[in-house]
Amino acid sequence: MAYHLETERLILRPWAESDAEDFCALLSEREKGSPTVEKSRKGIVELLAATETTGIALLPIQRREEGDFIGYCGLIVGRASLDEPEIAYELFRHAHGRGYATEAAGAVLRAAAATGRTRLWSTVGTWNAPSLRVLEKLGFERDRLSVEENGEVAWLTRALP
């Protein structure tokens, strides 16, 4: 998968250790406790190692004009497989509602198709209507529901050309 993607408004690029503070701040918005910057730095090292192993990546998202970190988007094995990975994304709340997730995920879809993959998955809590709308815009279709410790999860899939 390509590790540098550009859209009209966004740049998706490889992680750098200098992203640790922004990554920490993003993870802190989850309301599940605030990780330390050191823990975020370690997470970045783990993400880079996973990319080396799998050839797929979560990539930081920067707004092209402003140059600021607004989240991440990419492919992970997650609950799926390396042949049919999951698309994942998370943005700062202040970046919600502007089409950034759809734009970034569209670039990742094109990069995934370029690898020869034929299908992607996504798993999203059914309470997360905005994320489900993003996936619907991208052509994902609901496959099934499961119940996990955090609630009901929608499993969606999309064929790639």
LINQUI-V985289 format. One record per residue. RES is the residue in three letters. SS is DSSP state (H for helix, E for strand, L for the rest). PSI is psi as a letter, one per 30 degrees, with the letter a starting at -180 (999 if undefined). NEAR is the number of other ideal C-beta (glycine too) atoms within 12 Angstrom. Layout:
((RES/SS/PSI/NEAR) (RES/SS/PSI/NEAR))
This chain:
((MET/L/k/32) (ALA/L/k/24) (TYR/L/g/27) (HIS/L/j/19) (LEU/E/k/32) (GLU/E/k/22) (THR/L/a/27) (GLU/L/e/16) (ARG/L/f/25) (LEU/E/l/38) (ILE/E/k/28) (LEU/E/k/39) (ARG/E/l/27) (PRO/L/l/25) (TRP/L/l/34) (ALA/L/l/19) (GLU/H/f/20) (SER/H/f/17) (ASP/H/f/32) (ALA/H/e/26) (GLU/H/e/22) (ASP/H/e/31) (PHE/H/e/38) (CYS/H/e/25) (ALA/H/e/25) (LEU/H/e/32) (LEU/H/f/27) (SER/H/f/21) (GLU/L/f/22) (ARG/L/f/17) (GLU/L/h/8) (LYS/L/h/9) (GLY/L/l/11) (SER/L/k/17) (PRO/L/l/22) (THR/L/l/17) (VAL/H/e/22) (GLU/H/e/15) (LYS/H/e/19) (SER/H/e/29) (ARG/H/e/24) (LYS/H/e/19) (GLY/H/e/25) (ILE/H/e/34) (VAL/H/e/20) (GLU/H/e/19) (LEU/H/e/32) (LEU/H/e/23) (ALA/H/e/14) (ALA/H/e/23) (THR/H/e/25) (GLU/H/e/15) (THR/H/e/14) (THR/H/f/25) (GLY/L/g/21) (ILE/L/l/35) (ALA/L/k/37) (LEU/E/k/39) (LEU/E/k/42) (PRO/E/k/40) (ILE/E/k/43) (GLN/E/k/34) (ARG/E/k/27) (ARG/L/e/20) (GLU/L/e/11) (GLU/L/f/16) (GLY/L/g/15) (ASP/L/l/23) (PHE/E/k/34) (ILE/E/f/38) (GLY/E/a/37) (TYR/E/l/39) (CYS/E/k/43) (GLY/E/a/42) (LEU/E/k/46) (ILE/E/l/34) (VAL/L/e/25) (GLY/L/b/24) (ARG/L/g/23) (ALA/L/b/27) (SER/L/l/17) (LEU/L/e/21) (ASP/L/e/20) (GLU/L/i/28) (PRO/L/l/37) (GLU/E/k/36) (ILE/E/k/49) (ALA/E/k/35) (TYR/E/l/40) (GLU/E/k/36) (LEU/E/l/35) (PHE/L/k/29) (ARG/H/e/19) (HIS/H/f/17) (ALA/H/f/31) (HIS/L/l/22) (GLY/L/g/14) (ARG/L/g/22) (GLY/L/g/23) (TYR/H/e/37) (ALA/H/e/41) (THR/H/e/33) (GLU/H/e/32) (ALA/H/e/42) (ALA/H/e/45) (GLY/H/e/32) (ALA/H/e/35) (VAL/H/e/43) (LEU/H/e/37) (ARG/H/e/25) (ALA/H/e/32) (ALA/H/e/40) (ALA/H/e/24) (ALA/H/f/17) (THR/L/f/25) (GLY/L/g/14) (ARG/L/l/30) (THR/L/f/16) (ARG/E/k/28) (LEU/E/l/44) (TRP/E/l/36) (SER/E/k/42) (THR/E/k/34) (VAL/E/k/37) (GLY/E/k/23) (THR/L/f/22) (TRP/L/f/13) (ASN/L/i/23) (ALA/H/e/14) (PRO/H/e/24) (SER/H/e/31) (LEU/H/e/26) (ARG/H/e/20) (VAL/H/e/35) (LEU/H/e/35) (GLU/H/e/21) (LYS/H/e/19) (LEU/L/g/33) (GLY/L/g/22) (PHE/L/k/31) (GLU/E/k/19) (ARG/E/k/21) (ASP/E/e/23) (ARG/E/l/16) (LEU/E/k/17) (SER/E/l/19) (VAL/E/k/13) (GLU/E/l/15) (GLU/L/f/8) (ASN/L/g/15) (GLY/E/a/15) (GLU/E/k/19) (VAL/E/k/27) (ALA/E/k/30) (TRP/E/k/29) (LEU/E/l/36) (THR/E/l/27) (ARG/E/k/33) (ALA/E/k/19) (LEU/L/k/26) (PRO/L/999/14))
